[in-house]
C-alpha cells in the first residue's frame, strides 16, 4: 500500500531539482505499467490475494489504483481532489472494475499531456521537481509498483527483478525518488538509536547513494568504497528498487545485516 494520504499538506516552493528521466519517459512508463497492471489483474482474477500486499485482493488493488489516478488527475487539471471516489466507493459501485480503472488511466495520461510546463499544483516529496514533472514521475512509479503487485497475484508469488522487465534507468530514477523524496521527510523510522551509514550501489548503473541514518535520514551522492559505511546494498538497479519498496530480496548486504530487516519492518508509505 504505497502512496500518499489524500489530505497531505503540499509544497509550493520553487523547484530546482530535476529528474534523471524526461517527462516523456515518465509518461511512457506510466502508460506501459498502467496497461500491465490491468493485464496482470485480469489474468489473476479479481478475487485473488496479492502476495506483496497481504491485506489486499486484486479487486482492492485495482480499486486503489483507480482512485489514485483520479485523485492525481484532479490535482493536475485544477479540479477538486476530494471528489475522487474512495477505494470502497469504487468497489461498491463499479460494475466493471477493470474498465473503470482503464478510464481513469486514460484520463490521467490525457491530463498530464495537456498540462503546461509551468503547472502550479502541490508536491509532497522533499527535493521534488517542478509540479508537472513531479506528477508524471510519481504516477509512473506508483503505477509501476502496483503493476508488480498485480504480477505477483498472477504468479502467486513476488516476481523476480528479471521477470518485471524493469529498465535499469527507470529503476535508478525510482530509487532516487524513494531515497531522496520519501524517506528524508520527518523523523527516520528506521533509526534505532545508533546512527549508521549505508551505501546503495546498483551493479548495472553508475549512480550511488550515501544514506546516513540518524534521527533524520539524509541522502547524498555516494561512493561504494566509502570507508565509514556500516552496510553496502548491492544488486541490479531493478532488484534494489524492488527490495527498498519491500517487493523483493534479490540483493546483497555487506556489513550490518540488521539494516535491511529493520528497513522492511519500518519503512512504509501509506495512504491515510
Secondary structure, DSSP 4 states (H G I P E B T S, - for coil): --S--TT---B-S------SS-HHHHHHHHHHHHHHHHHHHHHH-TTSB-TTSTT-BHHHHHHHHHHHHHHHHHHHHT--GGGSPPHHHHHHH-SSHHHHHHHHHHHHHHHHHHS-TT----B-STT---HHHHHHHHHHHHHHHHHHHHHHHHHTSPPPHHHHT--HHHHHHHHHIIIIIITTSSS-TT--SS-EEEEEEETTSS-EEEEEESSSEEEEE--TT-TT-SEEEEE-HHHHHHHHTTS----EEEE-THHHHHHHHH------
